[in-house]
């Protein structure tokens, strides 16, 4: 999961402010980094939603496979 701090415990906002103070013209870079982070968070949410759907579909396929095999076995026994 994405956090708002790095391994040194500094927050993204503190790092952005340091970049703004350090070199002029970095504001655009910091804004781009913030937008990238927001996009990654949004992608993470949608990926989690898609993952839940895939798990549900997998269990549905397992269920229908078991039903199909049971019907095939019953048919083979009855007509065998």
C-alpha positions as CSV (number, residue, x, y, z in Angstrom):
1,X,0.0,0.0,0.0
2,X,1.2,3.5,-0.7
3,X,2.0,5.7,2.3
4,X,2.6,9.4,2.8
5,X,6.1,8.9,4.2
6,X,9.4,7.4,3.1
7,X,11.8,5.1,4.9
8,X,13.2,8.0,6.8
9,X,9.8,9.0,8.1
10,X,9.6,12.2,6.0
11,X,6.2,13.0,4.6
12,X,5.7,13.6,0.9
13,X,4.6,17.2,1.7
14,X,7.8,17.9,3.6
15,X,9.9,16.5,0.7
16,X,7.9,18.6,-1.7
17,X,8.5,21.8,0.4
18,X,12.2,21.0,0.6
19,X,12.4,20.6,-3.2
20,X,10.5,23.9,-3.7
21,X,13.0,25.7,-1.4
22,X,16.1,23.9,-2.8
23,X,16.0,24.8,-6.5
24,X,13.8,27.3,-8.3
25,X,11.6,25.8,-11.0
26,X,11.0,22.6,-9.1
27,X,7.4,23.5,-8.3
28,X,6.3,22.0,-11.6
29,X,8.2,18.8,-10.9
30,X,6.7,18.5,-7.5
31,X,3.2,19.1,-8.9
32,X,3.8,16.3,-11.4
33,X,5.0,14.0,-8.7
34,X,1.9,14.7,-6.7
35,X,-0.4,14.0,-9.7
36,X,1.6,10.8,-10.3
37,X,1.1,9.7,-6.7
38,X,-2.7,10.5,-6.9
39,X,-2.9,8.4,-10.1
40,X,-1.1,5.5,-8.5
41,X,-3.5,5.6,-5.5
42,X,-6.5,5.6,-7.8
43,X,-5.0,2.7,-9.8
44,X,-4.4,0.8,-6.6
45,X,-8.1,1.2,-5.7
46,X,-9.4,0.1,-9.1
47,X,-7.0,-2.8,-9.1
48,X,-8.3,-4.0,-5.8
49,X,-11.8,-3.8,-7.1
50,X,-10.9,-5.8,-10.2
51,X,-9.1,-8.3,-8.1
52,X,-12.3,-8.9,-6.0
53,X,-14.3,-9.4,-9.2
54,X,-11.7,-11.9,-10.5
55,X,-11.8,-13.9,-7.3
56,X,-15.6,-14.1,-7.5
57,X,-15.5,-15.2,-11.1
58,X,-12.9,-17.8,-10.2
59,X,-15.1,-19.3,-7.6
60,X,-18.1,-19.2,-10.0
61,X,-16.1,-21.2,-12.5
62,X,-15.0,-23.7,-9.9
63,X,-18.7,-24.2,-8.8
64,X,-19.9,-24.7,-12.4
65,X,-17.1,-27.1,-13.1
66,X,-18.0,-29.2,-10.1
67,X,-21.7,-29.2,-11.2
68,X,-20.7,-30.2,-14.7
69,X,-18.5,-33.0,-13.5
70,X,-21.2,-34.3,-11.2
71,X,-23.7,-34.3,-14.1
72,X,-21.2,-36.1,-16.3
73,X,-20.6,-38.7,-13.7
74,X,-24.3,-39.2,-13.1
75,X,-25.0,-39.5,-16.8
76,X,-22.1,-42.0,-17.3
77,X,-23.5,-44.1,-14.4
78,X,-27.1,-44.0,-15.6
79,X,-26.3,-44.7,-19.3
80,X,-23.2,-46.7,-18.8
